[in-house]
Amino acid sequence: MDEPTGWLAIVRDGFTGIGILAFAISGALLAVQKRMDFVGMAGLAVVTATGGGMLRDVLIGATPVAALVDWWMLLVALTGALVVWVLHRWMARLHKPVLVFDAIGLGIFVVEGARKAVELGVGPVGAALVGMLTGIGGGILRDALANDIPAVFRRDSRLYLLPALLGSSAAAAVVELGYGHWAVLAGIAAAVVALRIASELLHWHVPALKTEAIDLIRD
């Protein structure tokens, strides 16, 4: 496997930091929408940014989990909350800022999750599932804590889980085959981001049954 060294390793760590920051900002922005205080903003930022990675590390046995060992991850997540705290009025004017930042984090995290799983001996299929969970896990926890149905489960949501699964599958495949160069993985992450944003702009979604809500509570 072509592992980055020197400045290339710094670049990869930098992209990981960008993913953490992007997810943290999406969590903090949702906290603003829910009218939470700074504690709530910080909490959602940290959970969104590190929750998927923690689930990944527990599943593949990489303990203690990275977010509790590499303190800079928590610092970056809290920085994201602070950025939103200071600039939320300006950021609220952006077009769907939560979705944009979430897409960036999704692309980076699914690739990194699949890569780490393969390196620790998980097969390509399992690594693809772990990578997907790395990308969507934090968002699921974020929405659950904000008392929302997770975005990946909403019938009216655009493509989310599918880009995550496609990206993690591609990343797991290239790493397993020995072609996991950082540039290849960066291209896969960019494709995931592009597909996620395109699904919002073009209104792509997974087909759902057109049913009316049924009251299952009987007298």
N, C-alpha and C positions, 0 to 999 in steps of 0.2 A: 504494500500500500504506500502511495506517495504521500508521506506525512510532511506538512510544512515545517520549515525550520527558520530560525532567525526572524527576519521581518515578516515572513509569510505567516509564522505562528502568531505574531502580533496582530496581523491583519485578521486572522481567523478569530482570535479572541475579541478583536474589535467588533466583528460582525455579531458575535454572541452578545456582546454588550449592547449593540444596537437593537437586537431582538428583545432583550430584557427591558430596555428603555421604552421600546415601542409598545410592548404589552403593558408595562407599568402605566404609560400615558393613557392607554385605552381604558384600563381599570379606573384610573383617577377621574377621567372624563365621565365615565358612567356614574361614579360617586357624586360628581357635580350635578348630573342630571337628576339623581335621586336625593339631592339636597342634603348630603352628608357633611359632617364637619371634617377637619383635617385628619383626625384619627381614622375616620372611615375612609377617606381618600387614600391615606397611607396603607391601610389594611388591604383595600381592594387592589391597590397598585402592586403590593408585594405578593399577594395571592395570585394575581393574574400573571405576573412576571415569572414567578418561581414555582407555581403549583404544578404545571405540567412536567417540569424538570424533576421535581421531587417524586411525582408518581412514576416517572421513567426510572429513576435511580432505585426506587424501592422494588420495582418489578424485575429489574435486571441484576439486583444484588449489589449495586454500586453504593454501598453505605460506608460511612455517613454520607448523606446526599450532598451534592455539590454546593447547593445554596447555603448549607450550614457550615461548609468548610471554606469556601471562597467568599469571604465577607464582602468583597467588592460587588457581588451580585445584588446583595441586599441594599448596598449603598446606591447602586445605579437605580434600583427600583424606587427607593425613597426620593432620589433626585427627580425621577419622573413625576412623582406626586407633587414635589415642590414646584416643578416647572408649571404644572397645571394650576397649582394654587396661585401662582404669580400671574400667569398669562391666560387664565381660563376665559376671560371676557373676549380676548382676541381669538383664541382657539375656537370658541363657540361659533364664530362667524365662518369657519371653514366648512366645506361641504362634507358632511358625514365624517368628521375627524376620527371618531371611534373606529369606524370601519377601515379607514386608510391605515392607521397605526396598527390595528389588529392584523391586517393583511401582511404587513411587513414582518411583524413578529411571527405570524404563522409560517411564512416561507422559511425563515431562518431556523425556527425551532424544529419543524418536522425533519429537515435535513440533518441537523445536528443530533437529534434524538435517534434517528435511524443509524447514523454513522457510529455513534457511541455504542449502540446495542450490538452492531456487528463486531466491533472491536472487542467487546467483552464476551464474544462467543455465541451470541444469539443467532439463530438461523435467519435467512433473508425474509421469510414470511413473518416470523415473530418480530424481527427488527422493523419491518414495515408498520406493523400494528403499534409497536412501541413508539416509533417516530410520529405516527398520527396522534397518539395520545399525548405526546409531548407538546404537539402544536395546539390541540384543542382542549387539553385538560385544564389549563389555567383559565381559559374563557368560560368553561362550564362551571368551575368553582366561583368565578367572578359573578356570573349571572345568578347562580343559586344564592349566593350571599346577598345579592341585590334584590332578591325576591322576584326574579324574572325566570321564565322558562328559558333554559339555555338556547342560544341562537342556533346551534346545530340541530336542535330538535323541533324548531318551529316550522310549521307547514308552509308559511309564507316567506321563509328565509331564502336568500340566494345560496349559491353553491358555497359550501364551507368545508364539510367533512370530506367531500369528494376531492377537492384540490389537495387537502392534507394527505389523504390516502395515496393519491397519485404521486405526489412529491416524495413522500416517505418510501413508497415502493421503488421509485426510480433511484433514490439515494441508496437504499439498501442493496439494490441490484448492482450499481456501479462499484460500491465499496466491496461487496462480496466478490466481484469479478476482478478486483485489483485496479480499477480505474477511478478510485476516489480522490482524484486530484482536487485541490481546493477550488480551482477555477470551474471544474465540472459541477461540483456541489453548489457553488455560487450561482451557476446558471440554472440549476434545478430550483433553487430557492427563488430566484427571480421569476421563473415560470409560474411557480405557485402563487406568488404575489400578483402577477399579471392576470392569472386566471381568476383569482378571488376578486380583484377589482373589476375585471371585465364582466363577471357575473352580476355585479351590482349595477354597472352602467347599462348592460344589455338585458337585465331582468331574467337571467337564467336561474332556474331552480329545479329541484328534483320533483317529479310528478307526485301528487298527493291525491288521496280520495276526496271527492267533493261531497262531504257529508255535513249535515247539520248537527249542532251540539245536542246531545241527548242527556236528559236528566235521569241519572241512574238511581236517584234517591226516591224510593216509593214510600207512601204513607203506610 
